[in-house]
């Protein structure tokens, strides 16, 4: 999962309304930082993440405090910002 995938998923989720959402990461084997930032923000917004590989879960946990410091809060928009930092 990369920044492009995260951006597409962000658009899809934004158009789906406010019902309960779960992201199943069973088939995810590789993620970049933009994807992890998106997943951290999505989880902070109430989206449930299931079947998350341990290394991705660890990275999400490490990213959350960084997002809080950089953005002044846990979420940039409803599902975070899937941009890749320079």
Secondary structure as a PSIPRED ss2 file (coil, helix, strand):
# PSIPRED VFORMAT (PSIPRED V4.0)

   1 X C   1.000  0.000  0.000
   2 X C   1.000  0.000  0.000
   3 X H   0.000  1.000  0.000
   4 X H   0.000  1.000  0.000
   5 X H   0.000  1.000  0.000
   6 X H   0.000  1.000  0.000
   7 X H   0.000  1.000  0.000
   8 X H   0.000  1.000  0.000
   9 X H   0.000  1.000  0.000
  10 X H   0.000  1.000  0.000
  11 X H   0.000  1.000  0.000
  12 X H   0.000  1.000  0.000
  13 X H   0.000  1.000  0.000
  14 X H   0.000  1.000  0.000
  15 X H   0.000  1.000  0.000
  16 X C   1.000  0.000  0.000
  17 X C   1.000  0.000  0.000
  18 X C   1.000  0.000  0.000
  19 X C   1.000  0.000  0.000
  20 X C   1.000  0.000  0.000
  21 X C   1.000  0.000  0.000
  22 X E   0.000  0.000  1.000
  23 X E   0.000  0.000  1.000
  24 X E   0.000  0.000  1.000
  25 X C   1.000  0.000  0.000
  26 X C   1.000  0.000  0.000
  27 X C   1.000  0.000  0.000
  28 X C   1.000  0.000  0.000
  29 X C   1.000  0.000  0.000
  30 X C   1.000  0.000  0.000
  31 X C   1.000  0.000  0.000
  32 X C   1.000  0.000  0.000
  33 X H   0.000  1.000  0.000
  34 X H   0.000  1.000  0.000
  35 X H   0.000  1.000  0.000
  36 X H   0.000  1.000  0.000
  37 X H   0.000  1.000  0.000
  38 X H   0.000  1.000  0.000
  39 X H   0.000  1.000  0.000
  40 X H   0.000  1.000  0.000
  41 X H   0.000  1.000  0.000
  42 X H   0.000  1.000  0.000
  43 X H   0.000  1.000  0.000
  44 X H   0.000  1.000  0.000
  45 X C   1.000  0.000  0.000
  46 X C   1.000  0.000  0.000
  47 X C   1.000  0.000  0.000
  48 X E   0.000  0.000  1.000
  49 X E   0.000  0.000  1.000
  50 X E   0.000  0.000  1.000
  51 X C   1.000  0.000  0.000
  52 X C   1.000  0.000  0.000
  53 X C   1.000  0.000  0.000
  54 X H   0.000  1.000  0.000
  55 X H   0.000  1.000  0.000
  56 X H   0.000  1.000  0.000
  57 X H   0.000  1.000  0.000
  58 X H   0.000  1.000  0.000
  59 X H   0.000  1.000  0.000
  60 X H   0.000  1.000  0.000
  61 X H   0.000  1.000  0.000
  62 X H   0.000  1.000  0.000
  63 X H   0.000  1.000  0.000
  64 X H   0.000  1.000  0.000
  65 X H   0.000  1.000  0.000
  66 X H   0.000  1.000  0.000
  67 X H   0.000  1.000  0.000
  68 X H   0.000  1.000  0.000
  69 X H   0.000  1.000  0.000
  70 X H   0.000  1.000  0.000
  71 X H   0.000  1.000  0.000
  72 X C   1.000  0.000  0.000
  73 X C   1.000  0.000  0.000
  74 X C   1.000  0.000  0.000
  75 X C   1.000  0.000  0.000
  76 X C   1.000  0.000  0.000
  77 X C   1.000  0.000  0.000
  78 X C   1.000  0.000  0.000
  79 X C   1.000  0.000  0.000
  80 X C   1.000  0.000  0.000
  81 X C   1.000  0.000  0.000
  82 X C   1.000  0.000  0.000
  83 X C   1.000  0.000  0.000
  84 X C   1.000  0.000  0.000
  85 X C   1.000  0.000  0.000
  86 X C   1.000  0.000  0.000
